[in-house]
Each structure stands twice: as C-alpha cells, then as structure tokens.
C-alpha cells in the first residue's frame, strides 16, 4: 500500500491488544500495527489495568501508523465497550484504574435494582447485568462519595475509554461519546438516543456528569497529533459495519470466546416490540451515520462457548460425526445467553456422557452451538426475511461448524475471509464508505442429502423448551 493511496487510519482499542491500520481508497486494509494492551489484574471480581499505560500504548500504535500514512489526516476509532475510569479535569490524570467491561463489581447494583429490570430493559433494550457502565459506576460512587461530589462540581470527569482518550487527545476541549457507546451504558434511552433522567435517577448517577452524546460519524474533531477524528464507535458495532448491510436480509454470526447472532432491525420492527418471537433478545443502536440517522440491531448471545470447547479435540470433528445419537446438550458454561438469560443452566447433557470419548463429547457441544445459532436465526427470520448469513470469529474456521449451521438453516451461508473487522468497520465509517462494501465471503457448500442433523435439531428444540420450563 503506497502513501498516495492512503485514505483513512483506524484505531481499535481492544481488551488484550491495541491495533491500527490504514484503509486505502479502494477499501483495502493494510499496514497493521499491533501492541499488547496494559495487563489486566484480577482480584475479587475486579478487573483493572493502568489507564495511563493503556493510553501511552494507544498513542504509540497510532504514531507508528501515522508514520506510514503519508498525508492522511482522517481517523476512525473503535473501542471496547463499558470499560471506564474517573480522572482529574485539571491534570488529565486518572484517579481510578481503567475498570474493564469484564469487572463484576456491578453485581450489587443488579441485586438492588432487580425490581426495575423490566423498565430498564424497555428504555435501553438491554438486560440488567454487572458488565455495563452504569451498574459498575453506581457501586464506585457509593463507595467513594467524595468522588461523586468532585464529579458534580466539575473537578473530576468520568467516562468510557473513548471519552477519556478523546478528552486527552483534544486537551480537554471535547467531553463526548458516540451513540453506540452510550447505548451500552444502561443510561441511554434507545428511542430518544439521549441520556435518560429516569435511568440516571435509578442508578444514582447525575445526568450532568455524563459526556455529550455525538453521532458515530461526521465528528470532525481535530486531535493534538494533527489527525481529524471522523468516526468513533463501539467495537462490535464496527465489526457489524464491516460485515453485513442494513436492509438487505443479512445476519452475522460471530463465534469466538463467546458468540453472538445479530441482524439489523427493519423499519417494520419496533424497538419496543415484545412479541414472542423476539422477546428477550438484545436491541441496540449500532451507529449513527453522517445524516444522524440511527441504525438498530437485534442480537442473541451464546456465553463462553470457547471455554466449553477448550478441553476437547474439536479440530478432529467432522460433519459425518453429527446426529449419531439422541443425546442433547447446552454448551454455555456461564449460563444461557439472550434470549434466555438463565444463569442456572450451564453445560448440560440430556444423558450421562462419562462413558463417551472426548471427540464424541466435542461433537455434542458443537451440535449445541449449531442448534442455538439456528434457533436464533429462525426467530429473527420470522420478524423479517433473512436471505444470507455471514460467519466470522475464530471458531467459525471449523469446517464442521460451518457445514452444520448451513445444514440447519434455509439461507445461504458464507464464511467471511477478511480479518480485523473492527478496524475495517471503523475505517469505513470514517471514510464515508458504504458498510460492508469491501467484504470477502466464501459460500459454504454442503450436500443437502443429510437430513439427520436437521431432524435432531427439531428434537433438540423440544428438549430445550422442556428444560427451560422445568
């Protein structure tokens, strides 16, 4: 990639690594720079890292990328969601560590506010869980009332990682976050796309201490290093922007550490819709475009599937191994994700499996993942036709998983070939290019004369419904 072709720089503020890349005018992403993020320490459910060290690494990555970018000045940013800190306004120095989205200290908030869960979900489209910003900040401020006073009088600032770095990189001129990041705080009204006084009151967080909510693109914020920040968006939103198109009957299945199945919401589906087919799924604001038009999505989740598979030889499994018995399974060790949110149902088999080989158990777990994905897609399809499904994430490289999903759904299934989708999505948004305009997907070809897995899927649905009702 030559400097004359460079269009946009993208920066991905990840949990374990920080990456930057260059998107040329032809939509090709290259010249990737990557450094490990500052180490997260874990103690008693607290996940924390050095915020200044994180910022220094992000600046180093960005500087190395700028050195390759020639005259490019446009930047797209994507950030891990719900990681936050408190800092001093006068010095820009962190008062707290960077508190990770993984941090569990917000569990006390969830217990205290359980009776308000329905109204919280109605306003935000999200469940009440410890991982979101509001649940954690409520506990932090209750434990440190002097910090709340400092925030209210303007001596301190609080925000998610994007807000802190934009503040730092504009010398305190801009105290902002974008709509996609705000939508994952439990404090934003998803329909109004503004901070909710009702939610702020519930969590004991004064609305006045929160940053201004801006559009995800067309920001035009000049940074101290000479770049102009044109787009800022949550990491999952960026991946979605790079992978599927709005209004085209497409869905994305990402299978990695955890899993999610997501599609854009059509105009016919209300955010407040609680009809049976989509009750319990997450509804989220993906991003706001340059015209300030909001794009929404609906999402189902699979929890900790990589941890479930880790002890087993999943790489040895083949499509012919599936549907060899009548043992059904759930493969989510930390509890069933959306739409069920059942923490009491982890890895579960319908029959004892101690006598089975490691490979056979691996096959059953893979079946469970395939079936969960197929059921989510089936329910999304009822609310608006799906035509194509795109697979991404490390686990989707397993050929038997690809083929199993393709067997169990009546849609075309593709495996995305592109890497660094979050970087690519942030760059596309900053450059004003069409979402998913340069993706590369390979069609999954299978023999449609193998109905055994399809028939087992139908029986698995009955078993799961009985398990949920028990």
N, C-alpha and C positions, 0 to 999 in steps of 0.2 A: 504494500500500500504506500503510495507516494504522498508527500505533503500536499501537493497540488490537488489531490483528490479528496482530502480530509474534509468532512462536513461537521461532525459533532463528536465531542468527548462524552462518555458516560462513566459514572462512578457508582459502584454497588457497595453499600455499607452493610456487609454481611455480619453474621454472628461469629464465624470462625475465620473468615478471610475478608479482605477488602480488595476490590478489583476495579480496574479502569480499562477502558478500551476505546478504540476510535472507529466510528461509523463513517464510511465514505459516502459519496453522493449516489453511489449505486446500491446502497443498502448493505454493503459488506462490512462486517465487524471484524476487526483485527487488532494487532499490536497490543495484546492483552498484558497488563501489568498486574501482578498479584502479590500481596504480602499477608502473613498471618495477622489476624486481629489480636489485640491485647488479651492475655489469658483471663478466662473467667474463673473465679474462685467460687466454690460451692460449700455452703455451711448452713445447716439447719433450714434448708429450703430457700436460702438466699443465694442468688446468682448475681455476682457483681464483678466489674472489671474497672480498670483505671481509665477514666474518661479522657484525661489529658493524653495518655499514651495512645488511646484509640484515635483521638483527633490528630496526633502527630503522625501516626501511620497513614491515616487517610490523606493528609497533606503530602506525605512523601510519595504515595501512589499517584496522586493527582499531578504532582510536579514531574514525576518520571514520564507520565503520559503526555503532559503538556510539551515536554522536550521533543516528543516525536510528532507533534501535531502541526507544526508549521504555523500558519496564520489563523488557525481555527480559534474561535472565541466562544462557541456555544457549548453549554454543559447540560446534561441530563443526569439527575440524581435519583437513585432508588435506595430505600432504607429498610432495615429490619423494623418491624412494627412493634410498638408498645414498650420498647427499651427507652428509658428516660433518666433524667438527672435534674438536680437543682444546682444553680450556680449564682455567683455574686454578680450583680449588674455592673458594679463599678470596675471590677478587675477581670471579669470573664472567667474567673477561676471556679472550678466545680466545688460545691460544698458537699456533695454526695458522690459515691462511685456511680458509674453507669450501671443502672439496675436493669438487668436483662428481662426481656419478654418471658423468659423461662422461669423467672422468680415466682415463688409461691406464697409470698407474704400476704398477698391479697385474699387468701382463703378466708380470713376472718371477716372481711367485707362481704363475701358471698354468704356466709352464715348469717350475718346481721341483716342483710337486705333480701333474704330469700323471699319474704312475703311480697316484695316489689318486683320479683323476677318477670312476671307477665308484662307489666308496664314498661320495664327496661327493654325487654325484647321487642315490644311493639314500637318503641321510639327508635331503637338502634338497629333492629334486625339481627341482633346478636344474643347469645346466651350470657348469663351472668357467670363468669369464670374468673379465677385469680390472675390469669395471664394478661388481661387488658390493663391499660394505663390507670384508669380510674380506681379500680379495686386496690392496686398497689399504693397509689398516691394517697388514698384515704387513710391507710394504715400508717404510712410515713408521717403524715401531718398530725395524726392523732398522737403519735409517739413523740413528736417534736413540735409542740405548739408555737415555740419561738420562730420556727421556720415559716409557719403559716402567717404570723404577724409580719415577718420580713417580706413575704410574697405580696401581702395586701398593701404594704406601704411602698412597694417598688424597689426595695433594696436587694431582693432576690428575684430570680426568674426560674421557671420550671418549664420543661418541655421534652418532647421526644427527641431522639438523636438528630433527626433532620433539623429541628428547630434550633438546637444548640449550635450545630455546625454552621447553619446559615447566619445566625447571630454572630458567631465568632468570625466568619469569613466576610461579613459586611461591617465589622467594627461596631456592632450594636445598632445598626440602622434599621434592621428588619427583624421583627419578632413574629415569625409566621410558621404555619404548617400548611400542608395541602389537604384538600378534601378527602383524599383516600386514606391518609394517615389519621386525620381527625375521626373518620368513620369507624376506626378500630380502637377508640378510646373508651367507649361506653358513655361518652358525654355529648356526642353529636346527634341531633335529630336527623335521621337519614332522609326524611322527606324535605325538611326545611334547609338541610345542609348548613346548619348553624349550631353553635353550642346551645344546649337545652337548659334553660333555667331550672326546670323540674329535675333533670338528671344531676345537675350541679348541686342542687339542694339535697338530693338523696345521698350523694357521696360526700357531702360536706366540703366541696371544693368551690371556692368563689369563682364565678364566671369571669370576673375581671382579671384574674391572674393567668388566664389562658391566652395563647397566641392567636393572632388573626388567622382565619381560615381563608386560604387563597385557592384559586384554580390550580389544577395539576400542571397545566401547560400555559405557555404565553406569559411566564412570570417576568422576564426581562429584568432580573435583579443583577446588578453589577457587583462582582466579588473583588476583594482586595488583590487577587492574583491576576486580574485583568479579564477573567472569564465572565460570561454573562449566563447566569442560571436561567434556563428557559423552561425546564420541567423538573418537578420533584414529585415522587410517587412512591407508594409502598412497594416492597419487593415482589410480593405475589401479584399485585396489580400489574407491575412491569412485565412479569413473565406472561401474564394473560394477554397483554397488549401485543407481545411479540408472537403469540401462538395462535390465537383464533380471532375471528372477525365478528363484530357486533351485527346482528340482524341477518346472519347467514346460516342459521340452523347448525351451528358448530358447538362442540363441547370439548373441554380439555380435561384429561385425566393425568394427574401428576402423581407418580408413585416413587417416593424416596424414603426418607426417615419415617415420615407419615405419608398420608395420601389425601388428595382432595380431588373432587369432581366438580367442575364449575362450568356454567354457561351464562351468557348474558341474558338478562331478563328482557323479554319482548315488551313492546308497548302495551300489549293486551293484559300483561300480568301486573297487578297492583303490588306495590311493596307491602301493603297491609293485608294482602290476600292470605288467608289461613285455611284455604280449602285442604281437604285431607291429603291430596297427592303431594303437597309441598310443605305441610305443617312440620315445623321442627328444623327445616333447613336454614342455613345462614343466608341472610340477604345483606348485600354490601354494596357500597359505592366504589366502583373500580377506579374511576378517574373522572376529572372534568376536563373537557377539551378547550381549545383556544376560544371557542364561541361560548364558553361557560355552560355547555350542555353536559349534563351528568349521565354517566353510563353505569348501569347497575348490573349485578350478577347474583345468581343463587348458587349455593355451594353445599355439597355434602362432604363429610370428612371421614377418614379412616385413621385411627390413632395407633402410632408406634408400630407400624407393620414391619419395619426393618428389624426391630428388636425381636419380634416374634419369629422371624425367619433366620436370624443370625446363627443359632446353633445347628442349623440343618443344611444339607447339601443341595440347596435349591438349584444350583447350576447343573446338577445331574438330571433334573426332572425334564420330562418330555410330554408333549401333548397327549400321546398314547397312554400315559400313566393316569390320566384323569378318569373319574367316574368308574373306578374299578370296584367300588363297594358302596354301602349305604351309611357310611359314617359322615356326619355333618359337623361343621366347625365354625367358630368365630375366632378370628386371628388378630384381635386387638388387645394386647396385654394391659393397657391403661384404661380400658373401658370402651364401649361402643361410642363412636363419634356421631356427628349430625347425620340423620335427624333424630337419633335416639337419645343421646346423652345419658347413657346408662353406665355409670362407673362401677356398678355391681356385677357387670358381665364382662369379664376379661377373656382370656383364651379359654375356650370351652369346646369340648367334643361331645358328640351325642352318645358315644360308646367309649369304653376303655381303649387306650391306644398303647399301653405299655409293652404289648407283645409285638408291635409293629416296628418295621425298620425305620431308621432315620429318614431315608428317602421317601418312604410312604407317608410319614408324618408331614414332611415338607410338602408333598403333593396335596395333602388335605388343607394345609394352611394356604397354599396358593389358590386352591379352589375357593376357599372362603373369601379371599381378596377379589377374585374374579366375580364371584356372585354379588358381593357388596357393591362393586362398581356397576355391574349390570343392573342391579335393582335401582340404584340412584339414577342412572341414565333412563331407565324405563319410566320412572316417576317424573323426571324432567320432561320427557317426550310427551307425556300426557298433557302438559301445560303449554306446549309449543313444539312443533315438529323439529326433531334433530335429524340431520342428514349425514353429518360426518363427525367422527370422534378422533381427536389427536392425543397420542400418548407421549409423555415426557417423564423425566426423572430416571435415576439410576436403575431402579427395579424394572422399569419398562423395557430394559435391554434384554430381559429374559424372554426368549422366543416363545416358550410355552405360555407365559403370562399374556403376551401379545395375542397369540392364537386363541387362547381361552376366552379372552374378552371378545375378540372378533366372532367367535362361535356363538356367544350368548347374547349378542345384541344384533338388531336388524339394520345396522348402519354401517357405512364404510368406515374402516378403522385405519389410521395412519400412525406411524412412529415418527416423531419429529427428529430430524437429523441434526438440527442446529444445537449448539451449546451456548452457554452464557445467556439464557433467555432474558433474565432480569436486566442485564446490561443492554441487551439489544432493544428491549421494550422502552427503557428509559431514554435511549438514544433516538429511537423512532419518534417518541413523543416530543423530545426537544427539537428535533429536526423538522417537525411538522409533516412527517411521512405517514402514510396510511398504516394503521395497525395490521400486523401480520403480513405486510406487503412483500416481505422477502424471506418468508419461512420456506423450509425444505422438508417435505414429509414423504415417507415411503409407505405405500399401501401394503397392508398386511394381507397376504394371500393365504387362504386356507381351503381345505377340502370341505365342502358343505354336506358331506355324506356321513358325518359323525354326530348323530343326534344324542348320544348317551350323555354328554355333558349338559346339553340343553335340558334334557329330561331331569337330570339330577338337580339342576338349578331350580326347576319348578318345585321339586320336593324339598329343597333347602329352604325356599321361601316359606313353606308351610311350617317346617321345623322352627325357623327363626321366629315366626309370628307366635307360635306356641310358647317358645322360650320367653319372649317379651311379655306375654300375657301371664306367665306363671309367677 
